[in-house]
Amino acid sequence: MPRKSNADTRIYVLDTNILLHEPLAFLSFKENDVVVPMTVLEELDYIKDSKKDVARDARVCIRAMEDLLRDATPEDMLAGVPLSGFGAGDNRPTGTLSIYADLNMTESQQIFASDENDNRIINVALHLQTMFASQEVVLVTKDIN
């Protein structure tokens, strides 16, 4: 889970297409917390072995996250691993990166009952919005539908 912070800190939930477009996007949110649903990691893992051009971007993203999360326990990953050791200069992030195991969400926590990946990612954002009502939760995606 992201840190419970003041209302000035946002929680950004990243969709797969954002990380394929910019593999290091999770470092771009400065003092805010970033959440990557497990569904997104599964999609990246599937894509990295394909013959498509985006396979390289998926591998870059996975490698960077592995570097950051290498020594983290599953509990650390859920709570949020500090991003402060990554990035450069004045744009160095100070927030956290959390991996959210959306597969464990109960039916009562899901707004969209469908098991489609997009719906699972949206459910994570909506669930976090309920849990962190004092903070703005933003789903970052390139999807238009």
C-alpha positions in Angstrom: 0.0 0.0 0.0 1.2 3.5 -0.6 2.0 5.7 2.4 -0.9 7.5 4.1 0.2 11.0 3.5 -1.2 14.4 3.3 -3.7 15.5 0.7 -0.9 17.0 -1.4 0.5 13.6 -2.2 -1.1 11.7 -5.0 -1.2 8.0 -5.7 -0.6 7.0 -9.4 -1.8 3.6 -10.6 0.1 2.7 -13.8 -1.4 0.8 -16.7 0.7 -1.5 -18.8 0.6 0.7 -21.9 2.3 3.6 -19.9 5.2 1.4 -19.0 5.5 0.1 -22.6 5.5 3.7 -23.9 8.0 4.9 -21.3 9.7 1.9 -19.4 10.9 4.1 -16.6 7.7 6.1 -16.1 7.4 4.8 -12.5 10.3 7.2 -11.7 8.4 10.3 -13.1 6.1 11.1 -10.3 8.4 13.0 -7.9 7.1 13.0 -4.3 4.0 11.0 -5.1 3.5 7.2 -4.7 3.3 4.9 -7.6 1.3 1.6 -7.6 1.8 -1.1 -10.2 -0.9 -3.8 -10.1 0.3 -7.4 -10.4 -1.8 -7.7 -13.5 0.5 -5.1 -15.2 3.6 -7.1 -14.2 2.0 -10.2 -15.6 1.3 -8.4 -18.9 4.8 -7.1 -19.1 6.2 -10.5 -18.4 4.1 -12.0 -21.2 5.1 -9.2 -23.7 8.8 -9.4 -22.9 9.1 -12.8 -24.6 7.2 -11.8 -27.7 8.7 -10.9 -31.1 7.1 -7.5 -31.1 9.0 -4.2 -30.9 7.6 -3.5 -27.4 9.2 -6.6 -26.0 12.4 -4.6 -25.5 10.5 -1.9 -23.6 8.9 -4.5 -21.4 12.3 -6.0 -20.6 13.8 -2.5 -19.7 10.9 -1.8 -17.4 11.1 -5.2 -15.7 14.9 -4.9 -15.2 14.6 -1.5 -13.7 11.9 -2.6 -11.3 13.9 -5.7 -10.4 16.9 -3.5 -9.5 14.7 -1.4 -7.3 12.9 -4.3 -5.6 15.8 -6.7 -5.4 16.1 -6.7 -1.6 12.4 -6.0 -0.9 10.2 -8.5 0.9 6.6 -9.1 -0.4 5.5 -7.0 2.6 7.9 -4.2 1.5 6.6 -4.3 -2.0 3.0 -4.0 -0.8 3.9 -1.2 1.7 6.0 0.7 -0.9 9.7 0.8 -1.6 11.3 4.2 -1.6 12.3 5.5 -5.0 14.8 8.0 -3.6 17.8 6.0 -4.8 16.8 6.3 -8.4 16.7 9.1 -10.9 19.1 12.1 -11.2 19.3 15.7 -10.3 16.4 17.8 -9.1 13.9 15.4 -10.7 14.9 12.6 -8.4 11.7 10.9 -7.1 11.0 10.8 -3.3 7.8 8.7 -3.4 7.4 5.0 -3.2 6.7 2.1 -5.6 4.1 -0.5 -4.5 3.2 -3.7 -6.2 -0.5 -4.4 -5.6 -1.5 -8.1 -5.7 -4.9 -7.4 -7.3 -5.5 -11.2 -7.8 -6.3 -11.3 -4.0 -9.0 -8.7 -4.1 -12.4 -10.0 -2.9 -15.5 -9.8 -4.9 -16.8 -7.1 -2.6 -13.8 -4.9 -3.3 -14.4 -5.1 -7.1 -16.6 -2.6 -8.9 -16.1 -4.4 -12.3 -16.8 -8.1 -12.0 -15.3 -9.1 -15.3 -11.9 -10.8 -15.0 -10.5 -8.8 -18.0 -7.1 -7.3 -17.2 -8.2 -3.7 -17.9 -11.1 -4.1 -15.4 -8.7 -5.6 -12.8 -6.4 -2.6 -13.1 -9.4 -0.2 -12.8 -10.6 -2.1 -9.7 -7.2 -1.5 -8.1 -7.5 2.2 -8.7 -11.1 2.3 -7.3 -10.1 0.2 -4.3 -7.2 2.5 -3.5 -9.5 5.5 -3.9 -11.7 4.1 -1.2 -8.8 3.2 1.1 -7.0 6.6 0.7 -10.0 8.9 0.5 -8.0 12.0 1.6 -5.6 11.6 -1.3 -6.1 11.8 -5.0 -5.8 8.5 -6.8 -5.0 8.8 -10.5 -5.1 5.9 -13.1 -2.4 6.6 -15.7 -3.2 5.0 -19.0 -3.1 5.6 -22.7 -6.3 3.7 -23.3 -9.1 5.8 -24.8 -12.0 3.3 -24.3 
